[in-house]
Amino acid sequence: MARKNQDWQLQRGAKIGDEAASEVAKIACALKSLAVFTTLVLEQDDCPEDLKAMVDEGLAAIDKLFIW
């Protein structure tokens, strides 16, 4: 099976092994997808504020590690 090109690179100064970075990037991608979903849900009045805060915190953590 051909290896898929990565769509990310580590931020300068971030130290993490290639295999671990690849796995963390999968989680980061999933969180970014959740952020898109949350944005759509936020357009509804019944979206919990703590969900938005949790997603925003996760996205900020991703930005500390990866350049997209």
C-alpha positions in Angstrom: 0.0 0.0 0.0 1.4 3.4 -0.9 2.0 5.8 1.9 -0.2 8.9 1.8 1.6 12.2 1.7 1.2 14.1 5.0 -0.7 17.4 4.9 1.1 18.8 7.9 4.4 19.6 9.4 5.6 20.1 13.0 5.9 23.6 14.3 9.5 24.8 14.8 10.7 23.5 18.2 8.1 20.7 18.5 9.8 17.5 19.3 7.9 14.3 18.7 8.9 11.1 16.8 7.6 10.6 13.2 5.3 7.6 14.1 3.8 9.4 17.1 3.4 12.6 15.1 1.6 10.7 12.5 -0.9 9.3 15.0 -1.3 12.6 16.8 -2.0 14.2 13.4 -4.9 11.7 12.8 -6.4 12.8 16.1 -5.8 16.5 15.2 -7.6 15.9 11.8 -10.5 14.4 13.6 -10.7 17.3 16.0 -10.6 19.8 13.1 -13.5 17.9 11.6 -15.3 18.1 14.9 -14.7 21.9 14.9 -16.4 22.2 11.5 -19.4 20.2 12.8 -19.4 22.3 16.0 -19.5 25.5 13.9 -22.6 24.2 12.1 -24.2 23.2 15.4 -23.4 26.6 16.9 -25.8 28.1 14.3 -28.5 26.5 16.4 -29.7 28.0 19.6 -29.4 24.8 21.7 -25.6 24.2 21.3 -23.9 24.0 24.7 -21.2 26.6 25.3 -18.9 24.1 26.9 -18.7 22.2 23.6 -17.5 25.2 21.8 -14.9 25.9 24.5 -13.6 22.3 24.4 -13.2 22.3 20.7 -11.5 25.8 20.7 -9.1 24.5 23.4 -8.3 21.4 21.3 -7.7 23.5 18.2 -5.3 25.8 20.0 -3.4 22.7 21.2 -3.2 21.5 17.6 -1.8 24.8 16.4 1.0 24.6 19.0 2.2 21.3 17.4 1.4 21.4 13.8 1.4 23.7 10.7 -1.5 22.9 8.4 
